[in-house]
Amino acid sequence: MAMDEVFEKLRTLQDILSEKITLEQDIQEIPKLLVTQEELLARLKKSFIERNQDYEKAKVAEAEFRNLLTDAESMREKAEKNMDVINTQREYEALDKEIHDSAEKEQQYRKDLQREERLLAELDEQMKQSTALIEQQEAELAERRAGNEDQITEKKLKIESLVAREQELTRDLDPELLFIFERSIRKNKGRGIVAIKGGVCMGCHMILPVQLANNVRQKMEDKEEKVNIALKDFDFCPYCSRILFYEEAEQGEEEFFDNDDSGSLADLEDMEEDDYDEDEEEEEKVNIDFEE
């Protein structure tokens, strides 16, 4: 298999793996979308329990005030009846005070009872609304869960289809290459193989050493059939770690390097050493002049 055929396979495989990874991420995210609705349902149920507790307390208070009111009415009525059988002024004054006190208590208990009755009515209405809202949320949640299961099933079927295509493409490719390639796709947002155009990596848009670009270009132009193409046969971007393939720059695009004057990193080191030697000679000359 020639290298250009391998590069073409990797580009096709990139699309398959990118789609598969996206589907896998979707499957993981789908259940998370239910969390907000489940939290809302939990808050509604907690609020309903609290209102129900307040309702029970209000019922107890309402029953107590009703009993107190009944007792106060009975005491007042009994005292009023006794007014017909009194014989002295002192008895009259005592009964009159009893009637007055009972009437005041009766009035207060009636107000308290009415307050508790209003509170009970409000709590009862709130609980009815909460019950309806809880039932609605539970129905929507059940429907969404069922819908999510359908979505997950559909996405898993798509993944199975992609895996079958992936296995066809990767049958004669190096497993180590495939491992690094898929990891690069996951890391680099779906792109594990990119072109060099105009001396620039199209993945991270960094200018690459011209020798590296030339190596990639030569491999693309090499039509010789090779056996057991492995990881070592590929070049990677030193900045973003993606696999590189060569693509001619379109008309009007700038070439950052001249292939006829490419040199190498070794040439660059030699130039730096020459500059360093010249600087040392200049420094020694200055020192000699100074000593004289």
C-alpha positions, 0 to 999 in steps of 0.5 A, spaced: 500 500 500 502 506 498 503 512 503 498 516 499 493 511 500 494 510 507 493 518 508 486 517 504 484 512 509 486 516 515 482 522 513 476 517 511 477 514 518 478 521 521 471 522 519 468 515 522 472 516 529 470 523 530 462 521 529 463 515 533 466 520 539 461 525 538 455 519 539 459 516 545 459 523 548 452 524 546 450 518 550 454 520 556 450 527 556 443 525 555 442 522 562 445 529 565 439 533 561 434 529 566 438 532 572 435 539 572 428 536 572 429 531 577 432 536 582 426 540 580 421 534 582 425 533 588 424 540 590 417 540 589 416 533 593 420 536 599 415 543 598 409 538 598 411 535 605 413 541 608 406 544 606 403 538 608 406 538 615 404 545 616 397 543 614 396 538 619 399 543 624 394 548 622 388 542 623 390 541 630 390 548 632 383 549 628 380 543 632 383 546 639 380 553 637 374 550 635 373 547 642 376 553 646 370 557 642 365 552 644 367 552 651 367 559 652 360 560 649 358 554 654 360 558 659 357 565 657 351 562 656 351 558 663 353 565 666 347 568 662 342 563 665 344 564 672 343 571 672 336 570 673 337 566 680 342 571 683 340 574 690 345 579 691 349 585 688 356 581 689 353 575 685 351 580 680 358 583 679 361 576 679 356 573 674 357 579 670 365 579 670 364 572 668 360 573 662 364 579 660 370 575 660 367 569 657 365 574 651 372 576 650 375 569 650 369 567 645 371 573 640 378 572 641 377 564 639 373 566 634 378 570 630 383 565 632 379 560 629 377 564 623 385 565 622 386 557 622 381 556 617 383 561 612 390 558 613 388 551 612 384 553 606 390 556 603 395 550 604 389 546 602 389 550 595 397 550 595 397 542 596 392 541 590 397 545 586 403 542 588 400 535 587 398 537 580 405 540 578 408 534 581 404 529 577 405 533 571 413 533 572 413 526 573 409 524 567 414 529 563 420 526 566 417 519 565 416 521 557 423 524 557 426 518 560 423 513 555 425 518 549 432 518 552 432 511 551 430 511 544 435 516 543 441 512 546 438 506 542 438 509 536 445 512 537 448 506 539 446 503 532 449 508 529 456 507 533 455 499 531 455 501 524 461 506 524 465 501 528 464 496 522 466 501 517 472 502 522 474 495 522 474 495 515 479 501 514 483 499 519 484 491 517 491 492 515 493 498 519 498 499 525 494 498 532 499 503 535 498 508 530 491 507 530 491 508 538 495 514 537 491 517 532 484 516 535 487 519 542 489 525 537 482 526 535 479 526 542 484 531 544 484 535 538 476 536 537 475 531 531 482 532 527 487 527 528 490 528 521 491 535 518 495 538 511 501 542 511 499 548 506 504 553 505 509 551 510 503 551 515 500 546 519 493 547 518 491 544 525 494 549 529 496 554 524 504 554 526 509 555 521 513 548 521 520 546 519 521 546 512 525 539 512 519 536 516 514 539 510 519 536 505 519 529 508 511 529 508 511 531 501 516 526 499 512 521 502 505 523 499 509 523 492 512 516 493 508 511 490 512 505 492 508 499 495 510 498 502 508 492 507 507 493 514 506 501 514 507 503 522 507 509 526 515 510 525 513 512 517 509 518 519 510 525 521 507 529 526 506 536 528 511 538 533 506 543 536 499 539 536 501 532 535 497 531 529 499 526 523 501 531 517 500 530 510 502 534 504 497 539 500 499 544 495 498 551 497 492 554 492 494 560 488 495 566 492 497 563 498 503 565 501 509 560 502 513 561 508 519 557 506 523 556 499 524 549 498 530 551 494 533 554 500 530 550 505 537 548 509 535 544 516 535 545 523 543 543 523 544 549 518 541 553 523 545 551 529 551 552 525 549 559 524 548 560 531 555 557 533 558 562 527 555 568 530 557 566 537 564 565 535 564 572 532 561 575 538 567 572 542 572 574 538 569 581 538 569 581 546 576 579 546 578 584 542 575 589 546 578 587 552 585 587 549 584 594 547 582 596 554 588 593 558 593 597 553 
